[in-house]
Structures are given as structure tokens and as C-alpha cells.
Amino acid sequence: MSYLGVGVSPGNVAGATMKLNDRKVRLTELILRCSVCALALVAAILIATDTQVKEVFTIQKKAKYTDMKALVLLVVVNGIAAAYSLVHGVRCVVGMMKGSVLFSKPLAWAIFSGDQAIAYLTVASVAAAAQSAAFAKLGQPELQWMKICTMYGKFCNQVGEGIATALLASIGMVLVSCISALGLFRLYGGNKARQSSRW
């Protein structure tokens, strides 16, 4: 710890182990962001392109994702998550190529806040879509809601695949937000040493 009150942070710690650990964290973040981008894009495409036509008494009824508002939310949120992850994936690549470490606390707070918001959005949209899918699969006899998936089997299977893919993307986004929290709170590393000296 410095006498000026500057604590330990990635910017003022010299040593090969810190640089190696920082490089591993940045590589992990890049891999996770690229995975989230790909998974969210696949989930959005799987659900948005899903349709099935069923003929009932000479009337054709088409099932599409816009019939369930929870699926519309899931497609929109996964599109946003894919675009957000792509932008920050590019930021990670540029940062790795330059060899720079995040020093700016306002920028770290902005990244952390954005990651938290996207993580919460993806988890909430997956939960809403899973609940709607459960009603479509199992029905609700007490309310006389019938099982839709017995009529639209292909549609329900593809929606299930999309929800599973979106779940993986949301788990990846939660992990990314943990990494951004680590990056942010490492900038405040010096306060712990000063507080322990008071006791």
C-alpha cells in the first residue's frame, strides 16, 4: 500500500502473476461474451422463425411466436443481448490487442451496470417464456385452458429448443456480470487495508 492512500489495483501492481491472471480473466470474459452473443442470436432466430399450420375443420390456424407475448419479449431481449455482447466483445478484443487495463471508474461502473441490466433482462425473459411454455405444454384444466402442444408439436419443440438456448445465454450473461463486478471492485482494492488498520 502506498503512503498516499492508493490501494492495490490492476493499474499499480507490478508482477507477472497479476498480468497473467488479468489476461486469463480478459480471455474468459471475451469467450463468455462471444458465447452469449452466439447463443442469444440462435435463440432469437429459433423462436422468431418458428411457425406451424394446423387445419381444423377446413380452417387453417397458424401458430407463430407473436401469439405469445412472452416469446416476443424473449426474442427482443435476446436480440438486445446479442448486440450488446457483440459490442463489448469487440471492446474486449481491442483492449487485449492494446494490452490496456480498465482504469476509469466511471467506465467500469457503466459496463457493470449494463451487464447487470442485460443479465436481469435475460433471466426475466427466460422465466416468462418458460412459464408460458409450461401452460402451452400442460394446459390448465381448472381454467379450461387446453394443451396447445398436442396440436402444434413441431412449434412447441422448436420453442423449447429456443428457450433452452436462451437459458444458456442468460447463464453466460450472469457469469459476464460477475466478471465485470470483479473488474469494478478491484479498482477499490485499497480500502480494505486501510479499514483493517483501524481495528
C-alpha positions, 0 to 999 in steps of 0.5 A: 500500500502506498503512503498516499492512500492508493490501494492495490489495483490492476493499474499499480501492481507490478508482477507477472502473476497479476498480468497473467491472471488479468489476461486469463480473466480478459480471455474468459470474459471475451469467450463468455461474451462471444458465447452469449452473443452466439447463443442469444442470436440462435435463440432469437432466430429459433423462436422468431422463425418458428411457425406451424399450420394446423387445419381444423375443420377446413380452417387453417390456424397458424401458430407463430411466436407473436401469439405469445407475448412472452416469446416476443419479449424473449426474442427482443431481449435476446436480440438486445443481448446479442448486440450488446455482447457483440459490442463489448466483445469487440471492446474486449478484443481491442483492449487485449490487442492494446494490452490496456487495463480498465482504469476509469471508474466511471467506465467500469461502473457503466459496463457493470451496470449494463451487464447487470441490466442485460443479465436481469433482462435475460433471466426475466425473459427466460422465466416468462417464456418458460412459464408460458411454455409450461401452460402451452405444454400442460394446459390448465384444466381448472381454467379450461385452458387446453394443451396447445402442444398436442396440436402444434408439436413441431412449434412447441419443440422448436420453442423449447429448443429456443428457450433452452438456448436462451437459458444458456445465454442468460447463464453466460450473461450472469457469469459476464456480470460477475466478471465485470463486478470483479473488474469494478471492485478491484479498482477499490482494492485499497480500502480494505487495508486501510479499514483493517488498520483501524481495528 
